[in-house]
Amino acid sequence: MRKEFVGYTLSQLKGMLRDSFVNELGTFTTSLDLKYTTTQKKSWGDCYDYLKTEFKHITKYDESILLFEYCLPFTNYRRPDVIMLFEGTVLVLEFKRKDNSLTQDVDQLRGYLNFLRRYHDETQKMGLDVKGALILTTSTDNLVQHCDGYTLVKGNGLIHLIEELLLRRCLDEGRSLTWANSAYEPSKNILKATYSMFKSNDLSMIKNISEHELRNILKVLYEITVEKHNKKRLVFLTGVPGAGKTLALLHTLYKLNQEGFNAVFLTGNGPLEKVLSYLLTNASTGAEGDSLIKGVLAYKKAYFDRYNKQPFTNAKFLATIFFDEAQRAWDEEKMGALYGMSEPELILKVQDAAFDKRGYTNVVASIGFGQSIYKGEENEFETWVRVIEKEEYSDWEIYAPATLKNKLSHLSNVTYVDDLHLDTTIRSNFINTTPFIEAVLAADINVAREENRKLREQGYFIHIVDNLESAKSYLEAHARETGDKFYGLISSSNIRLMDHQTYLGNARMMQQTDSQEVIGKWYFKDSSKLDAVATEFVCQGLELNIPLLYFGGDFLMENGNWVVRPTKKYEDKDRTVRNIYRVLLSRGRLGLFIYIPKNTRFEETKNFFQSIGVNMS
């Protein structure tokens, strides 16, 4: 049973000790693997005091159920403070221990209200109106003020608001629990608007290839997943960096949902999730990118009971999962004892439960080799192999490209489909940069020189710069001539602080934890300012027309070989740092600038690139 809230009737709350209430909310928060502060405890106590005082002499609402810290479904535990359920209305109460509200307080409340209206299945099914109140508990004004889309209550006034809204009858316990255990379900209007935006808009940063050019893989994915086939199907899609794996998944995702099949796109790449959501959101049309694009963490929280190590029994499971960059799935060690299994196994367990409920299920996993840059991801595809080797998953039909035969040949339930491998990059307008990158990483001068020559002939350029101003001048001139401002700074996250200050100045190091707005705007508008640096964690899975790659001190040429000196610890530092540069070197769609500062430490690295025909600019 999904129970991600603390619920009491108002009568129970009135008879409860303050410390008991605060401690129970603390215990609940801890059960979610979240921490809480002394300030949070004070806020809970403040909420308790306010409600007890407000309803002290009112008994007609005693049997109403109050949901505290209700976890909105399929989110990373976004939680309104209190929800009250009435016949026809959901009332969301957000408490603030202050006299005056801030813009972020209002935005937070509006976000909860919008979610319940647009994504909460039971709210839609029951036809409930959603209202919200921002309650400032320390104010002595005692007034109720109706604002744009919410009500501001300063001090006492909640009872007045409830009566003003004519909220006389509480939702009974049975329907309240049904509502509380709701599934995530985007409204049809949102899905329609977002699909329309994906199909009709340019979206050049993620959609630099037409549906026609991906027709073979799209046809295969559609035919495998579209029907209710009474089977469990696991599909592996592989390809070189920039081959269009993400785009193929997105095309199929929106097509299936447009035809009424229930599917979501999952990624463990937080920045990719944020950029896709940002680019596919348009307030004027109602398109919301995050309606079908979700992080793996949110999926785990929504569908898997960590304590019983089984899927929730009452969940409304998804029919189809498109898991992008599935080579990054966590192994059992990274998942930890609380889960007791790897991410691939958890996903198959959940989708097993989906099969039991729906009669069919699909998991489509895109795999990019040599791109694992996080601890716990080093095993790449082997983590999946260890799971599908188990007898309990032998009833899954597996579809894979022939390139995976060497890893799957011992399994009898695999069908090989050549079109499931994309062997040509689209990131550079169909110019395949992979042989060049692999030759560079292998320090093979002859092959790298020849591959660089081929790239130049096809119009893909690579230059070295030894100072930031030279790069800026070139890129600004390029922008003036072409109108193309889609360039920006990228770097390994292992850059030393002193090097950052010396060679990148005040450019901010972006984090994968930055907001959707910050990361999305950087890609969409601000990258050309060169005042922020995207690390491998931020730019993996995305591209710029012309990246300016700071080639820092963690990967340097010494005596004819690459030497790795990361500032962080890795289980296999050589492999991981090479993967980092494999990601960074493949971010360019039109070309690449390699920034190697003037310093004797970097001299041999600069000489290596010049020896393979990469010239100073």
Secondary structure per residue as TSV (DSSP state, phi and psi in degrees):
chain	resnum	aa	ss	phi	psi
A	1	M	-	360.0	126.8
A	2	R	-	-75.9	110.3
A	3	K	-	-130.2	86.5
A	4	E	-	-115.8	62.8
A	5	F	S	-167.7	167.2
A	6	V	E	-115.5	123.1
A	7	G	E	-124.0	138.5
A	8	Y	E	-140.2	155.2
A	9	T	E	-77.0	160.9
A	10	L	H	-62.1	-35.3
A	11	S	H	-61.1	-43.2
A	12	Q	H	-63.5	-40.2
A	13	L	H	-63.3	-40.0
A	14	K	H	-62.0	-31.4
A	15	G	T	-93.4	8.7
A	16	M	S	-101.5	143.9
A	17	L	-	-75.1	146.0
A	18	R	H	-58.0	-47.0
A	19	D	H	-62.8	-37.8
A	20	S	H	-63.5	-42.2
A	21	F	H	-61.9	-49.8
A	22	V	H	-62.3	-42.7
A	23	N	H	-65.5	-36.8
A	24	E	H	-67.4	-39.8
A	25	L	H	-65.8	-34.6
A	26	G	H	-66.0	-43.7
A	27	T	H	-61.9	-42.4
A	28	F	H	-62.1	-44.9
A	29	T	H	-61.4	-42.0
A	30	T	H	-62.5	-36.6
A	31	S	H	-64.5	-19.5
A	32	L	T	-89.4	7.1
A	33	D	T	65.1	30.3
A	34	L	-	-113.6	151.1
A	35	K	-	-100.8	154.3
A	36	Y	-	-133.2	154.6
A	37	T	-	-106.7	172.6
A	38	T	H	-61.4	-36.7
A	39	T	H	-61.6	-40.9
A	40	Q	H	-63.1	-41.6
A	41	K	H	-62.3	-39.1
A	42	K	H	-64.4	-37.8
A	43	S	H	-65.6	-41.3
A	44	W	H	-62.7	-43.1
A	45	G	H	-64.1	-37.4
A	46	D	H	-63.5	-42.7
A	47	C	H	-60.8	-45.4
A	48	Y	H	-57.8	-49.4
A	49	D	H	-59.8	-44.4
A	50	Y	H	-62.3	-48.2
A	51	L	H	-65.7	-41.3
A	52	K	H	-64.5	-40.6
A	53	T	H	-68.1	-43.5
A	54	E	H	-65.0	-38.5
A	55	F	T	-103.0	10.8
A	56	K	T	-54.5	-43.2
A	57	H	T	-107.2	13.7
A	58	I	-	-113.5	125.4
A	59	T	-	-112.5	-13.4
A	60	K	T	-69.6	-13.3
A	61	Y	T	-106.1	10.1
A	62	D	T	-58.1	-31.2
A	63	E	T	-91.3	2.3
A	64	S	-	-71.0	145.8
A	65	I	E	-96.4	130.0
A	66	L	E	-106.3	127.8
A	67	L	E	-103.3	116.6
A	68	F	E	-100.9	138.4
A	69	E	S	55.0	42.0
A	70	Y	-	-67.1	123.5
A	71	C	-	-82.4	114.4
A	72	L	-	-63.6	132.7
A	73	P	T	-62.5	141.9
A	74	F	T	58.2	37.6
A	75	T	S	-127.1	167.9
A	76	N	S	-81.9	58.8
A	77	Y	S	60.5	43.9
A	78	R	-	-69.3	131.1
A	79	R	-	-137.8	110.6
A	80	P	-	-64.6	154.6
A	81	D	S	-63.8	-54.7
A	82	V	E	-142.9	141.0
A	83	I	E	-126.7	129.9
A	84	M	E	-113.2	136.6
A	85	L	E	-112.2	124.0
A	86	F	E	-123.0	164.4
A	87	E	T	-58.7	114.5
A	88	G	T	87.3	-7.7
A	89	T	E	-145.9	138.0
A	90	V	E	-104.3	124.5
A	91	L	E	-111.6	116.3
A	92	V	E	-99.1	128.1
A	93	L	E	-114.8	122.2
A	94	E	E	-116.8	120.0
A	95	F	E	-99.9	137.2
A	96	K	E	-132.6	129.9
A	97	R	S	-83.6	71.9
A	98	K	S	-158.6	168.3
A	99	D	S	-92.0	-28.0
A	100	N	S	-133.9	144.1
A	101	S	-	-85.3	153.9
A	102	L	-	-107.8	162.8
A	103	T	H	-57.9	-40.0
A	104	Q	H	-67.7	-28.2
A	105	D	H	-65.3	-43.9
A	106	V	H	-67.0	-42.8
A	107	D	H	-62.2	-38.3
A	108	Q	H	-62.7	-47.1
A	109	L	H	-63.5	-45.7
A	110	R	H	-61.2	-35.7
A	111	G	H	-61.9	-42.6
A	112	Y	H	-62.7	-45.1
A	113	L	H	-63.0	-44.6
A	114	N	H	-62.9	-40.2
A	115	F	H	-61.1	-48.4
A	116	L	H	-62.8	-36.0
A	117	R	H	-71.5	-35.0
A	118	R	H	-103.5	-24.7
A	119	Y	H	-127.3	-5.8
A	120	H	B	-91.8	110.1
A	121	D	H	-57.8	-48.2
A	122	E	H	-70.0	-31.5
A	123	T	H	-60.9	-42.4
A	124	Q	H	-69.2	-44.4
A	125	K	H	-64.2	-41.3
A	126	M	H	-81.7	-6.2
A	127	G	T	63.7	40.2
A	128	L	-	-87.7	138.1
A	129	D	E	-78.8	149.7
A	130	V	E	-118.2	120.7
A	131	K	E	-120.0	156.8
A	132	G	E	-142.6	147.4
A	133	A	E	-131.7	131.2
A	134	L	E	-98.5	115.0
A	135	I	E	-108.8	118.0
A	136	L	E	-96.7	101.7
A	137	T	T	-75.3	-23.1
A	138	T	T	-93.6	-3.0
A	139	S	-	-72.5	144.5
A	140	T	-	-107.0	11.3
A	141	D	-	-72.0	-31.4
A	142	N	-	51.1	62.6
A	143	L	E	-139.2	157.2
A	144	V	E	-116.7	122.0
A	145	Q	E	-125.2	117.9
A	146	H	E	-81.8	122.0
A	147	C	E	-114.6	-173.9
A	148	D	T	-73.2	97.9
A	149	G	T	87.8	1.3
A	150	Y	E	-159.9	173.3
A	151	T	E	-119.3	134.3
A	152	L	E	-98.2	123.0
A	153	V	E	-113.7	114.3
A	154	K	E	-101.1	110.9
A	155	G	S	72.5	-146.4
A	156	N	S	-65.3	146.4
A	157	G	-	154.8	-4.5
A	158	L	H	-63.6	-43.6
A	159	I	H	-60.1	-43.3
A	160	H	H	-58.8	-42.0
A	161	L	H	-65.1	-45.2
A	162	I	H	-59.2	-43.6
A	163	E	H	-70.7	-35.3
A	164	E	H	-65.4	-34.7
A	165	L	T	-81.4	0.4
A	166	L	T	60.2	39.8
A	167	L	-	-91.8	82.8
A	168	R	-	-95.4	-34.6
A	169	R	S	-110.4	129.5
A	170	C	B	-82.9	151.0
A	171	L	-	-68.8	136.3
A	172	D	-	-68.3	166.6
A	173	E	H	-60.1	-43.0
A	174	G	H	-60.9	-48.8
A	175	R	H	-71.7	-29.9
A	176	S	H	-62.7	-42.8
A	177	L	H	-70.0	-36.7
A	178	T	H	-60.3	-44.2
A	179	W	H	-61.9	-45.1
A	180	A	H	-65.1	-28.1
A	181	N	T	-96.1	26.1
A	182	S	-	-63.0	152.9
A	183	A	-	-87.0	167.6
A	184	Y	B	-85.7	127.2
A	185	E	-	-151.3	102.8
A	186	P	-	-60.4	143.5
A	187	S	-	-68.0	152.9
A	188	K	H	-60.8	-34.5
A	189	N	H	-63.8	-40.6
A	190	I	H	-67.2	-44.4
A	191	L	H	-61.7	-41.4
A	192	K	H	-64.1	-44.8
A	193	A	H	-67.1	-40.3
A	194	T	H	-70.4	-39.8
A	195	Y	H	-61.8	-42.6
A	196	S	H	-61.8	-40.6
A	197	M	H	-66.2	-41.7
A	198	F	H	-63.4	-40.4
A	199	K	H	-74.8	-39.7
A	200	S	H	-99.8	-23.1
A	201	N	S	-84.9	161.8
A	202	D	-	-66.4	-53.6
A	203	L	-	45.1	46.1
A	204	S	T	-61.8	-21.7
A	205	M	T	-72.6	-22.4
A	206	I	T	-123.1	-9.5
A	207	K	-	-130.7	59.3
A	208	N	-	-95.0	29.7
A	209	I	S	-151.6	147.0
A	210	S	-	-85.0	161.2
A	211	E	T	-60.1	-35.2
A	212	H	G	-61.0	-40.7
A	213	E	G	-70.2	-18.8
A	214	L	G	-104.4	18.1
A	215	R	H	-59.2	-36.9
A	216	N	H	-65.3	-50.4
A	217	I	H	-68.5	-36.6
A	218	L	H	-63.9	-38.9
A	219	K	H	-63.4	-44.1
A	220	V	H	-63.9	-49.4
A	221	L	H	-61.8	-41.9
A	222	Y	H	-64.1	-46.0
A	223	E	H	-66.5	-33.8
A	224	I	H	-73.1	-36.1
A	225	T	H	-103.5	-16.2
A	226	V	S	-74.3	-35.3
A	227	E	S	-88.2	156.7
A	228	K	-	-82.5	85.8
A	229	H	-	-91.1	3.5
A	230	N	S	59.5	32.9
A	231	K	S	-138.3	166.6
A	232	K	E	-104.7	121.9
A	233	R	E	-124.3	130.6
A	234	L	E	-117.8	120.7
A	235	V	E	-117.5	126.2
A	236	F	E	-104.7	125.1
A	237	L	E	-113.7	121.3
A	238	T	E	-116.6	167.8
A	239	G	E	170.8	161.8
A	240	V	-	-71.4	161.6
A	241	P	T	-56.3	132.8
A	242	G	T	82.9	11.1
A	243	A	S	-77.7	-13.5
A	244	G	S	105.5	18.0
A	245	K	H	-62.3	-47.7
A	246	T	H	-61.1	-44.2
A	247	L	H	-64.5	-39.5
A	248	A	H	-61.9	-41.3
A	249	L	H	-64.6	-42.7
A	250	L	H	-64.9	-43.0
A	251	H	H	-56.6	-48.1
A	252	T	H	-69.5	-37.7
A	253	L	H	-54.3	-54.0
A	254	Y	H	-69.7	-32.6
A	255	K	H	-67.1	-43.6
A	256	L	H	-63.0	-45.3
A	257	N	H	-66.4	-34.7
A	258	Q	H	-63.3	-29.3
A	259	E	T	-95.5	10.2
A	260	G	T	91.3	8.3
A	261	F	-	-92.5	138.0
A	262	N	-	-88.0	110.7
A	263	A	E	-147.2	153.1
A	264	V	E	-136.1	160.2
A	265	F	E	-103.0	122.3
A	266	L	E	-111.4	143.4
A	267	T	E	-148.1	143.2
A	268	G	S	-89.7	1.7
A	269	N	-	-93.2	95.8
A	270	G	H	-56.7	-48.1
A	271	P	H	-60.9	-39.3
A	272	L	H	-61.6	-44.3
A	273	E	H	-57.0	-43.4
A	274	K	H	-69.8	-41.2
A	275	V	H	-68.1	-44.2
A	276	L	H	-60.3	-44.6
A	277	S	H	-62.4	-41.9
A	278	Y	H	-62.9	-46.3
A	279	L	H	-70.3	-26.5
A	280	L	T	-99.9	15.5
A	281	T	-	-108.7	133.5
A	282	N	B	-147.5	106.4
A	283	A	T	-60.8	-33.2
A	284	S	T	-70.9	-27.6
A	285	T	T	-102.4	-10.7
A	286	G	T	88.9	4.9
A	287	A	B	-72.4	134.3
A	288	E	-	-132.3	109.4
A	289	G	G	-60.1	-35.1
A	290	D	G	-81.0	7.0
A	291	S	G	-63.4	-35.3
A	292	L	T	-124.8	1.6
A	293	I	E	-109.6	115.2
A	294	K	E	-133.0	154.8
A	295	G	E	-81.6	152.8
A	296	V	H	-61.1	-35.7
A	297	L	H	-60.4	-43.1
A	298	A	H	-63.3	-37.7
A	299	Y	H	-62.0	-46.1
A	300	K	H	-62.0	-42.5
A	301	K	H	-68.3	-33.2
A	302	A	H	-77.1	-30.8
A	303	Y	H	-122.8	-6.4
A	304	F	E	-124.5	126.6
A	305	D	E	-86.0	104.6
A	306	R	T	-66.4	-28.2
A	307	Y	T	-80.1	-34.5
A	308	N	T	-94.2	-5.5
A	309	K	T	54.1	42.2
A	310	Q	E	-143.8	158.5
A	311	P	E	-61.4	149.8
A	312	F	-	-58.5	141.0
A	313	T	T	-76.8	-24.6
A	314	N	T	-110.8	14.6
A	315	A	-	-74.1	151.4
A	316	K	-	-92.6	93.0
A	317	F	-	-73.8	153.2
A	318	L	-	-80.9	142.7
A	319	A	S	-74.0	-41.3
A	320	T	E	-134.3	135.5
A	321	I	E	-115.8	125.7
A	322	F	E	-104.0	108.1
A	323	F	E	-104.9	103.9
A	324	D	E	-82.5	146.1
A	325	E	T	53.4	47.5
A	326	A	G	-69.0	-12.4
A	327	Q	G	-65.4	-15.4
A	328	R	G	-88.9	2.1
A	329	A	-	-57.8	139.0
A	330	W	-	-71.2	142.8
A	331	D	-	-81.9	179.0
A	332	E	H	-63.4	-38.1
A	333	E	H	-63.3	-44.5
A	334	K	H	-66.7	-35.3
A	335	M	H	-67.7	-33.5
A	336	G	-	86.0	173.4
A	337	A	T	-66.2	-28.1
A	338	L	T	-60.9	-37.3
A	339	Y	T	-92.2	-41.8
A	340	G	-	72.5	18.8
A	341	M	S	-162.9	165.1
A	342	S	-	-77.5	166.2
A	343	E	H	-62.4	-43.1
A	344	P	H	-56.9	-41.4
A	345	E	H	-67.8	-39.5
A	346	L	H	-60.0	-44.1
A	347	I	H	-63.2	-43.5
A	348	L	H	-66.6	-35.3
A	349	K	H	-63.1	-45.9
A	350	V	H	-63.6	-43.3
A	351	Q	H	-74.1	-22.0
A	352	D	H	-59.6	-44.8
A	353	A	H	-65.3	-35.8
A	354	A	H	-62.0	-40.4
A	355	F	H	-61.8	-43.4
A	356	D	H	-60.1	-35.1
A	357	K	H	-84.0	-40.4
A	358	R	H	-102.2	-22.2
A	359	G	S	90.9	-3.7
A	360	Y	-	-162.7	159.4
A	361	T	E	-162.9	154.7
A	362	N	E	-134.5	139.7
A	363	V	E	-123.7	118.1
A	364	V	E	-110.5	117.6
A	365	A	E	-119.3	120.7
A	366	S	E	-89.4	137.7
A	367	I	E	-124.4	124.0
A	368	G	-	-118.9	116.3
A	369	F	T	-80.5	150.7
A	370	G	T	73.8	25.0
A	371	Q	-	-126.3	11.8
A	372	S	-	-76.2	120.8
A	373	I	-	-126.4	0.7
A	374	Y	S	-112.0	151.5
A	375	K	T	-65.6	139.1
A	376	G	T	94.0	-6.0
A	377	E	-	-113.0	2.0
A	378	E	T	-61.8	-27.4
A	379	N	T	-76.1	-12.2
A	380	E	T	48.9	-121.9
A	381	F	T	-69.8	-22.6
A	382	E	H	-60.9	-29.9
A	383	T	H	-62.5	-39.9
A	384	W	H	-67.0	-41.5
A	385	V	H	-61.4	-42.8
A	386	R	H	-61.3	-30.7
A	387	V	H	-77.8	-49.5
A	388	I	H	-73.3	-10.0
A	389	E	T	-73.0	-20.0
A	390	K	S	-70.6	144.4
A	391	E	G	-59.1	-35.4
A	392	E	G	-67.9	-13.6
A	393	Y	G	-110.8	13.8
A	394	S	T	-71.4	-13.5
A	395	D	T	-87.2	4.4
A	396	W	E	-84.6	134.1
A	397	E	E	-81.9	127.4
A	398	I	E	-111.5	130.7
A	399	Y	E	-115.6	131.0
A	400	A	E	-151.2	156.9
A	401	P	-	-73.8	158.8
A	402	A	G	-62.1	-21.8
A	403	T	G	-64.0	-15.1
A	404	L	G	-99.3	6.0
A	405	K	H	-57.5	-38.0
A	406	N	H	-65.1	-19.5
A	407	K	H	-102.0	-17.9
A	408	L	H	-121.0	4.2
A	409	S	T	-62.4	-22.3
A	410	H	T	-82.1	-3.0
A	411	L	-	-101.4	138.8
A	412	S	S	-93.6	-8.5
A	413	N	S	-103.6	29.3
A	414	V	E	-110.9	131.5
A	415	T	E	-109.3	127.5
A	416	Y	E	-96.2	129.9
A	417	V	-	-129.6	114.8
A	418	D	G	-58.7	-36.7
A	419	D	G	-67.9	-6.6
A	420	L	G	-82.0	5.0
A	421	H	E	-119.1	125.8
A	422	L	E	-102.9	107.1
A	423	D	-	-100.8	5.1
A	424	T	S	-125.4	131.4
A	425	T	-	-71.7	141.3
A	426	I	-	-104.5	-6.0
A	427	R	T	-64.7	-27.8
A	428	S	T	-113.7	48.1
A	429	N	T	53.2	46.9
A	430	F	T	70.6	13.9
A	431	I	-	-90.0	124.0
A	432	N	-	-85.5	103.6
A	433	T	-	-86.9	-9.3
A	434	T	H	-59.1	-46.7
A	435	P	H	-58.9	-37.9
A	436	F	H	-63.7	-47.9
A	437	I	H	-61.7	-43.5
A	438	E	H	-65.3	-37.2
A	439	A	H	-66.3	-39.3
A	440	V	H	-61.8	-48.0
A	441	L	H	-65.5	-26.8
A	442	A	T	-86.9	-2.1
A	443	A	T	57.9	33.8
A	444	D	-	-92.9	96.7
A	445	I	H	-62.1	-45.5
A	446	N	H	-63.8	-47.0
A	447	V	H	-67.7	-43.4
A	448	A	H	-61.4	-39.5
A	449	R	H	-64.1	-43.2
A	450	E	H	-66.8	-41.6
A	451	E	H	-67.9	-35.4
A	452	N	H	-64.7	-38.3
A	453	R	H	-61.1	-42.9
A	454	K	H	-63.0	-39.6
A	455	L	H	-63.8	-43.5
A	456	R	H	-61.1	-41.3
A	457	E	H	-62.6	-30.8
A	458	Q	T	-89.8	0.3
A	459	G	T	96.9	3.8
A	460	Y	-	-92.5	124.3
A	461	F	E	-110.8	147.0
A	462	I	E	-133.6	127.7
A	463	H	E	-129.2	155.6
A	464	I	E	-104.7	140.4
A	465	V	E	-127.9	149.9
A	466	D	S	-112.8	5.9
A	467	N	S	-153.3	153.2
A	468	L	H	-67.2	-34.6
A	469	E	H	-65.3	-37.8
A	470	S	H	-62.1	-44.0
A	471	A	H	-63.2	-43.3
A	472	K	H	-60.5	-44.6
A	473	S	H	-60.6	-45.8
A	474	Y	H	-63.2	-48.1
A	475	L	H	-68.4	-35.8
A	476	E	H	-67.1	-39.5
A	477	A	H	-65.2	-41.2
A	478	H	H	-59.4	-41.9
A	479	A	H	-66.2	-39.2
A	480	R	H	-64.5	-38.2
A	481	E	H	-77.0	-35.3
A	482	T	H	-112.4	-16.2
A	483	G	-	78.3	4.9
A	484	D	-	-91.9	107.0
A	485	K	-	-106.9	20.6
A	486	F	-	-91.5	66.8
A	487	Y	E	-135.2	162.4
A	488	G	E	-175.7	168.8
A	489	L	E	-82.6	134.0
A	490	I	E	-133.6	155.6
A	491	S	E	-162.1	156.5
A	492	S	-	-63.9	144.7
A	493	S	T	-72.1	-7.3
A	494	N	T	-86.4	8.8
A	495	I	-	-59.5	135.0
A	496	R	-	-73.8	145.2
A	497	L	H	-56.3	-43.0
A	498	M	H	-64.4	-40.6
A	499	D	H	-65.0	-39.9
A	500	H	I	-58.7	-48.9
A	501	Q	I	-64.8	-37.1
A	502	T	I	-74.8	-43.3
A	503	Y	I	-106.9	-19.9
A	504	L	I	-116.2	-3.1
A	505	G	T	60.3	-129.1
A	506	N	T	-92.1	10.3
A	507	A	-	-61.3	124.7
A	508	R	E	-74.8	135.2
A	509	M	E	-81.0	111.2
A	510	M	-	-71.3	150.4
A	511	Q	-	-117.0	149.6
A	512	Q	T	-66.9	-15.2
A	513	T	T	-85.8	-4.9
A	514	D	S	-59.4	156.4
A	515	S	-	-68.8	162.6
A	516	Q	H	-56.3	-40.3
A	517	E	H	-64.5	-44.3
A	518	V	H	-66.6	-49.7
A	519	I	H	-69.9	-42.7
A	520	G	H	-61.4	-44.2
A	521	K	H	-66.3	-34.0
A	522	W	I	-61.8	-48.4
A	523	Y	I	-67.5	-41.4
A	524	F	I	-81.0	-32.5
A	525	K	I	-133.9	-40.8
A	526	D	I	-103.1	-5.4
A	527	S	G	-60.4	-31.7
A	528	S	G	-71.7	-10.1
A	529	K	G	-70.1	-19.8
A	530	L	-	57.2	30.5
A	531	D	-	-106.5	9.4
A	532	A	E	-147.8	149.8
A	533	V	E	-117.8	129.0
A	534	A	E	-95.5	123.4
A	535	T	E	-82.7	177.9
A	536	E	H	-57.6	-30.7
A	537	F	H	-69.7	-31.8
A	538	V	H	-85.5	-34.9
A	539	C	H	-100.2	-5.8
A	540	Q	T	-60.4	131.0
A	541	G	T	87.5	-3.9
A	542	L	-	-126.0	172.4
A	543	E	-	-146.9	160.1
A	544	L	B	-120.0	157.7
A	545	N	S	-63.9	-47.2
A	546	I	E	-135.6	95.8
A	547	P	E	-73.2	147.7
A	548	L	E	-108.9	98.7
A	549	L	E	-91.5	113.6
A	550	Y	E	-75.0	115.2
A	551	F	-	-94.1	90.8
A	552	G	-	-88.1	-165.9
A	553	G	T	-81.1	1.9
A	554	D	T	-89.6	-6.5
A	555	F	E	-146.7	93.6
A	556	L	E	-126.9	150.2
A	557	M	E	-85.1	126.2
A	558	E	E	-139.4	122.1
A	559	N	T	53.9	39.3
A	560	G	T	84.2	3.9
A	561	N	E	-132.4	152.9
A	562	W	E	-76.4	133.9
A	563	V	E	-118.8	130.8
A	564	V	E	-102.8	134.8
A	565	R	-	-138.1	70.5
A	566	P	-	-71.7	153.3
A	567	T	S	-87.3	-8.1
A	568	K	S	-114.7	163.6
A	569	K	-	-93.3	135.9
A	570	Y	-	-131.8	152.7
A	571	E	T	-63.0	-41.7
A	572	D	T	-129.0	88.4
A	573	K	H	-66.3	-36.7
A	574	D	H	-64.4	-47.2
A	575	R	H	-64.2	-44.1
A	576	T	H	-68.2	-43.2
A	577	V	H	-66.6	-38.2
A	578	R	H	-61.7	-40.8
A	579	N	H	-61.8	-39.3
A	580	I	H	-58.4	-46.4
A	581	Y	H	-75.5	-25.2
A	582	R	H	-63.2	-41.2
A	583	V	H	-65.8	-49.7
A	584	L	H	-64.7	-41.1
A	585	L	H	-69.8	-15.9
A	586	S	T	-106.0	19.2
A	587	R	-	-86.8	-10.5
A	588	G	B	-90.2	135.1
A	589	R	S	-93.1	-34.4
A	590	L	S	-110.9	-29.1
A	591	G	E	-178.0	-173.2
A	592	L	E	-150.6	133.0
A	593	F	E	-105.3	130.1
A	594	I	E	-108.7	116.7
A	595	Y	E	-95.2	106.6
A	596	I	-	-117.3	104.5
A	597	P	-	-62.8	157.5
A	598	K	S	-71.0	109.7
A	599	N	S	-170.2	139.4
A	600	T	G	-60.4	-27.3
A	601	R	G	-60.0	-32.7
A	602	F	G	-100.4	0.6
A	603	E	H	-61.3	-45.7
A	604	E	H	-67.4	-33.1
A	605	T	H	-64.5	-44.3
A	606	K	H	-61.8	-42.8
A	607	N	H	-62.9	-35.9
A	608	F	H	-61.3	-48.7
A	609	F	H	-64.9	-37.2
A	610	Q	H	-66.8	-33.3
A	611	S	H	-68.5	-20.2
A	612	I	T	-101.2	14.2
A	613	G	T	92.7	12.1
A	614	V	-	-91.3	115.6
A	615	N	E	-95.6	156.7
A	616	M	E	-69.1	143.2
A	617	S	-	-109.6	360.0
